[in-house]
Amino acid sequence: MNVLTALAASLGLLCAGTAAAADCECLWRGGFADVQAEADLVVTGEVIAGKGNSIDLQVERQLRGDEPGQTVRVWLKAADYCRPERDRFPPGSRWVMALERIDEQVPGGFNPHTPNISYGAWVITALSSCGGFWLSLVGERVTGNLVDAPRWDHAPNMNPVLLDLIAAYVRGELSQDALREAAAEDPALRELILDTRAFLRDGE
């Protein structure tokens, strides 16, 4: 492959990436610690069903907002809407979600020819991908883009944080500094992991 061919191939890949990114354009609004304050509803729950571009979340705990009921329908990626793909939230998985209300009808938001796909009906919640609007919940510990994590990384390495700490932060009873400290990766644990890997390598 000569230089011109390689350059053309590189430009093609760059254009393809730009086109893909252009499907959704939004500014990064911050980690969960920042964006949860803007959300209309903050809950924890388990995904019990998924269809089209929506999931049904069985609410386990309400951290803030109006009474959501036992189940919340959450609208996800459709067209160029900046929302995560439904496949990210399989049935049985549990999450902390900071949800936004859809307070107006979206023109063309429902197409009778594709009844499983919608931009979201009026007064139903949607999940944005423009920040850390969701955290993975396993047992009573959460991980995700909580605080000071890289932009657009929704699953960074972090120390799992107790759900009760997240709830206290949402209520305004815990500082962001305390949350940051809880989420910081334990350096002693990190060193132990590295030492263990080195030991296993040497023993091969």
N, C-alpha and C positions, 0 to 999 in steps of 0.2 A: 504494500500500500504506500503510494507516494505522499508527499507532504500535502498537496492540494486535496487529495482524496480524504486524508485523515482530518484535515481542517473542515471539509464539507460535512463529514460524519459528525464531528464535534458540534458544529453549528446546528445540525439537524437534531441532535440530542438536546441541545440547549433550547431550541425552539419548542420541541415537544414538551420539555419541562415547564416552559413558560406558559404554553397553552393549557397544560394541566392545572397549573397554579391559578390561571385566569378564570377557571370555573368558579372559584370562590375568592373574593377579595375582601379582606377585613384586617384591621389592625389587631395585634395581640393585646388583650386587655388585662393580662396578668394571671398569676396562679390563683388557686381556689381562695386563698386568704384575701385576695383583692376582689375577685369578682363576686364572691358570695354575697357581699353587701348590696350589689345591684340586683340580685335575683329576687323574683317574686315568691318563690317557694324553694325551701331547702329541706330535702328529705333523704332518708335512707330507705332502701328497699331491694327486693329481689325481682329480677325479670321473670315473669311467668308466661309471657307469650310475645311473639313478634310476627308482624305481617306487613308486607310492603315496606314502607319506610317509617314504621312506627313500632314501638314496644309498649307493652303494658307492664308497669312497675307496681308490684304489690308493696304498699307503704308499710314499713316496719316502725319508723320513728320520724316524727315531724320535728325538725330543728328550728324552722321559722316559716311564717306565712299563714295564709288562711287554711282552714281545715280542708285537706285535700281529698278526703274519702279513703276507702280501703285500697283503691287502685287508681293510678294516674296513667293516662295515655301520653306518651312522649313522642313527639314528631322529630324525625331525624333527617338525614340527607335526602334532598330532592332537588333536581335541576342545579342551579348555582347557589342554593342556599347554604350558608356556612354552618353546617352541622355535621356531626360525625356519622359514619356509615353504620347501618343497623347491625352488621356482622360483628362489630366491636362489643356488642352487648348480648351474648348468647343466653338463652333460657337457663335459669338456675344461678346465674352470676348475680352478685350483690354489689350495690353502689351507693355512694353519697352523691347526690345530684343537686346542682343549683339551677333551677328551672325558670324560664321566662314565660310569661303569659302572652298569648296572641290575642290582642284586644281589638282587632278589626278583621273583617273578611278580606281575604286575599283574592283579587281578581284572577279568575282562572285557577284558583287554588285547588279546585276539585274537578277532575276529568272523569266523566262517567265511563269512558272507555278504558280507564286504568283505575278502577275503584280502590286498589290497594295502595296507590300512591297519592299523597296529598301534601301540600305545603303546610297543612295544619288548619284545623277548623277553628272557629271563633271560640275564645275563652278556653282554649286547651293549651297545654304547655309544650314548649320546644326546648331543645338542648343545643346550645351554641358550641362550635368548635374553636372559637376565637379566644380561648383562655382555658384555664383549668376548671371548667364547669362540672367535671366529674372526677371522683376518686374511687378506686377499687376498694371494696370492703371484703375482707376475709376474716371470719370470726368477728372480733371486736377491734380489729386494727385496719387502718387505711393506708394506701399508698397512692401516689399520683403527683401531678403538678400542684403541689400544696403551697410552697413559698420559696421564692428565690431559685426556682428551677429554670433550666434553659427554655427559651420560647419555643412553642410548637412541639415540645416533647411532653406527651401526655402520660408517659410511664418512665420517668427518670429514676435512677438509683436513689434510694432514700431509706432512712430508718423508719419502719412502720410505726405509725402514731396511733395511740388509743382513740377510739371513736369518741369517748367522753371528753377528751381534750378538744376535738373538733367542735363538739356541741357547746362546750364552754366558750370557745372562741366566737362562734356564731352568736351566742348570747351576749357577747361583750365582756365576759368575765375573765378572759385570758388575753395577754398581749401577743402581738405578732412575734416579738422577740422570743417569748416562751415557746411558741409554736415552731419557730425556726430552730431553736435549740433541740426540741424534741425530734424534729425531722432530720437533723444533721446525722450523717453516717458516723457511727462510733469508730474513731480512729484505731482504738485498741483491737476491735473486732476485725477491722479491715486488715491490720497488720497480721493478725492471727491467720486470716484466710490466705494472705499472700505467702506466709511462712509455710502453711500446710501444703499449698500448691507446689512450692519449691521443694519441699520434702518428698512429695509424691513423684515429682519429676526426677529427682536424684535417685530414687529407689527403683526406677524403671531399668 
